[in-house]
Amino acid sequence: MKLTLAAVGKARRDVHAELFAHYRARLSWPLDLKEVDIRRKLPPEQLQEEEATQLLAQVPDGAIAVVLDERGKTLSSAEFANRIGAWRDDGVRDIVFLIGGADGHHESCRKRADLLLSLGRATWPHMLVRGMIAEQLYRAQQILAGHPYHRE
């Protein structure tokens, strides 16, 4: 199973990038980072649409698309792990996590989502969300392996 994180914006070398790299290195599943960055000044609606086009281009045919959205479903770590495990067991080859820009996702991303996922009601910096997803993927891996990393 291959995991991809498709995200708006270019990461700088900072604590957010280090957090992502830390958990990415601990994963046994491959996790690719695909960054999309629109440099043109566009009205918010056009910018969302352009970001969506570039994000959705990172989703291969047959892949599961998990769209990070504040209106999405909130899952516990165990529920998230079970969802990942079910997809793995069903033979899913690709799971792509989409992180939108400052104005959120265009409706086309939400419509494509196999899972609309929320990390809670708080607003998180987009660069921090990358590390949070990487940690939750590592936690899911450990839960599925029966490792004590996750304690309820």
C-alpha positions as CSV (number, residue, x, y, z in Angstrom):
1,M,0.0,0.0,0.0
2,K,1.3,3.4,-1.0
3,L,0.4,6.6,0.8
4,T,0.6,10.1,-0.6
5,L,0.1,13.4,1.1
6,A,-0.9,16.0,-1.5
7,A,-0.7,19.4,0.0
8,V,-1.0,23.1,-1.0
9,G,2.1,25.1,-0.2
10,K,5.9,24.5,-0.1
11,A,7.3,23.4,3.2
12,R,10.3,25.3,4.6
13,R,12.9,23.7,6.7
14,D,11.4,24.2,10.1
15,V,9.9,22.3,13.0
16,H,6.8,21.4,11.0
17,A,8.9,19.8,8.3
18,E,11.0,18.0,10.9
19,L,7.9,16.6,12.6
20,F,6.6,15.3,9.3
21,A,10.0,13.8,8.4
22,H,10.3,12.2,11.9
23,Y,7.0,10.2,11.5
24,R,7.5,9.6,7.8
25,A,10.8,7.9,8.6
26,R,9.2,5.6,11.2
27,L,6.5,4.4,8.8
28,S,7.0,1.1,7.0
29,W,4.4,2.1,4.4
30,P,5.9,4.4,1.8
31,L,4.6,8.0,2.2
32,D,5.2,10.5,-0.6
33,L,4.8,14.2,-0.3
34,K,3.4,16.0,-3.4
35,E,3.3,19.8,-2.9
36,V,1.3,22.1,-5.2
37,D,2.0,25.8,-5.1
38,I,0.1,28.4,-7.0
39,R,2.1,31.6,-7.2
40,R,-0.3,33.7,-9.3
41,K,-2.6,36.2,-7.5
42,L,-6.1,34.9,-8.0
43,P,-9.5,35.6,-6.4
44,P,-10.2,33.1,-3.6
45,E,-12.7,31.0,-5.6
46,Q,-10.4,30.7,-8.6
47,L,-7.5,29.9,-6.3
48,Q,-9.5,27.1,-4.7
49,E,-10.4,25.7,-8.1
50,E,-6.8,25.8,-9.3
51,E,-5.6,24.1,-6.1
52,A,-8.3,21.5,-6.5
53,T,-7.2,20.7,-10.1
54,Q,-3.6,20.3,-9.0
55,L,-4.5,18.3,-5.8
56,L,-6.8,15.9,-7.7
57,A,-4.2,15.4,-10.4
58,Q,-2.2,13.6,-7.6
59,V,-4.9,11.0,-7.1
60,P,-4.4,7.9,-9.3
61,D,-7.3,6.0,-10.7
62,G,-8.7,3.6,-8.2
63,A,-7.0,5.4,-5.2
64,I,-8.8,6.2,-2.0
65,A,-9.0,10.0,-1.5
66,V,-9.0,11.3,2.1
67,V,-9.8,15.0,2.1
68,L,-8.9,16.8,5.3
69,D,-11.8,19.2,5.9
70,E,-13.2,20.9,9.0
71,R,-16.7,19.6,8.0
72,G,-15.4,16.0,7.8
73,K,-15.9,13.1,10.1
74,T,-13.9,13.0,13.3
75,L,-12.4,9.5,13.9
76,S,-10.5,8.2,17.0
77,S,-7.0,6.9,16.3
78,A,-8.4,3.3,16.6
79,E,-11.2,4.1,14.1
80,F,-8.7,5.7,11.7
81,A,-6.4,2.6,12.0
82,N,-9.4,0.3,11.4
83,R,-10.3,2.3,8.3
84,I,-6.7,2.1,7.0
85,G,-6.5,-1.6,7.8
86,A,-9.8,-2.3,6.0
87,W,-8.6,-0.5,2.9
88,R,-5.3,-2.4,3.1
89,D,-7.1,-5.7,3.5
90,D,-9.4,-4.9,0.6
91,G,-6.3,-4.6,-1.6
92,V,-6.3,-0.8,-2.0
93,R,-3.0,0.1,-3.6
94,D,-3.0,3.9,-3.1
95,I,-4.4,6.2,-0.4
96,V,-4.0,10.0,-1.0
97,F,-4.5,12.5,1.7
98,L,-5.4,16.0,0.4
99,I,-4.6,19.1,2.4
100,G,-6.1,22.3,0.9
101,G,-4.9,25.9,1.1
102,A,-5.9,28.7,3.4
103,D,-9.4,29.0,1.9
104,G,-10.1,25.3,2.3
105,H,-11.1,22.8,-0.4
106,H,-13.0,23.4,-3.5
107,E,-16.3,21.5,-3.8
108,S,-14.7,19.2,-6.4
109,C,-12.3,17.8,-3.8
110,R,-15.1,17.2,-1.3
111,K,-17.1,15.4,-4.0
112,R,-14.1,13.2,-4.9
113,A,-13.5,12.2,-1.3
114,D,-13.9,8.6,-0.2
115,L,-13.5,10.0,3.3
116,L,-13.9,13.6,4.4
117,L,-11.8,13.7,7.5
118,S,-11.6,16.3,10.3
119,L,-8.8,16.6,12.8
120,G,-11.3,18.3,15.2
121,R,-13.1,21.6,15.4
122,A,-9.9,23.6,15.9
123,T,-8.1,25.2,13.0
124,W,-4.6,23.9,12.5
125,P,-1.7,25.4,10.5
126,H,-1.5,23.6,7.2
127,M,2.1,22.7,7.6
128,L,1.4,21.3,11.1
129,V,-1.4,19.1,9.7
130,R,1.2,17.3,7.6
131,G,3.0,16.1,10.7
132,M,-0.3,15.3,12.4
133,I,-1.3,13.0,9.5
134,A,2.1,11.4,9.4
135,E,1.9,10.7,13.2
136,Q,-1.6,9.3,12.9
137,L,-0.5,7.0,10.0
138,Y,2.4,5.8,12.1
139,R,0.0,5.3,15.1
140,A,-2.4,3.4,12.8
141,Q,0.5,1.2,11.6
142,Q,1.4,0.4,15.2
143,I,-2.3,-0.2,16.2
144,L,-2.7,-2.7,13.4
145,A,0.6,-4.4,14.4
146,G,-0.6,-4.7,18.0
147,H,2.3,-2.6,19.2
148,P,1.9,-0.7,22.5
149,Y,2.7,2.7,21.0
150,H,-1.0,3.5,21.2
151,R,-2.6,3.2,24.6
152,E,-6.2,3.8,25.2
